[in-house]
Amino acid sequence: MPAATRSTRPLRHPARPEEILGAACRAIVERGFAQTRVADIAEAAGTSTGTIHYYFDSREEVLVEALRWASERLFARVSASAGASALTRLARLLELSIPYADPEERGDEYVLWLETWTLVLHDRARLRALADLSLRWREFFSDPVERGTADGTFRPVSDPDVVADRLIALVNGLGFETAVGYPWATAERMRALLLDFAAEQLGVSTQALDQAMRTERR
C-alpha cells in the first residue's frame, strides 16, 4: 500500500476501527467474504474507502481483525462469569457456543471463522492470528474443567486437558454444522448433545448441568 494512504487521514466521517469492524462483520456475514468489497464495508460503516485503508492494509486484514473483534466480544461475555462456580462457567460456555440459540443472533462468529479458515488455507502468514484466537478459546474451556476437577465438582473420565479438547472438538463440529444450516443441525439438537457429552466426560449429573445451562440461557 502506498505510504500516503496510511499517513493522510481521510476528510470524510472518520469512523473508529471498532465501527468499521462491526460493519465488516455484518457485510461479510451477509455477502460472504469473496463478494464483499472495501466499498461495501465503507458503506455499511457510513464512511469512505479511504478511512478503511487508513486503518487496514487490505481487505484480508479487515476479515482477520473482524473475527478478532467479534471473538473479543464473545470472550467478554464468557469472562462475565469468571467468579462463578466451575459448573456455572462451563454451562455459560456451552450456551454461548450454540449458534442461533437466541432468535436475534445469527451465529456470526461461526461464519467469520469459516471465511477466515478459507483465507488462511491460501494465506499462511495469517495463521498465527487465527491460532492465537483458538488458543484463547481453548483456555476458556480448560480453566473451568481444571478448577472443577480440583475442587471435586467434576470427576472427568480422562485428563482435564483431554476432556477440554474433546468438548471443544464437539462444539466446533456441531457448531459449524448448525451455522451452515444442515437440515438435521439445530440449536436444540446441539444443546442436547453437548449436555449429554459434557455430563458424561465430566462425571457430573445431566440434571445439574442442564439446570445450569437453562439458568445461563435466561
Secondary structure as UniProt FT lines:
FT   HELIX           3..7
FT   HELIX           17..31
FT   HELIX           33..35
FT   HELIX           38..45
FT   HELIX           49..55
FT   HELIX           59..79
FT   TURN            80..83
FT   HELIX           86..96
FT   TURN            99..100
FT   TURN            103..104
FT   HELIX           108..122
FT   HELIX           124..126
FT   HELIX           127..150
FT   TURN            151..152
FT   HELIX           160..180
FT   TURN            183..184
FT   HELIX           187..202
FT   HELIX           206..217
//
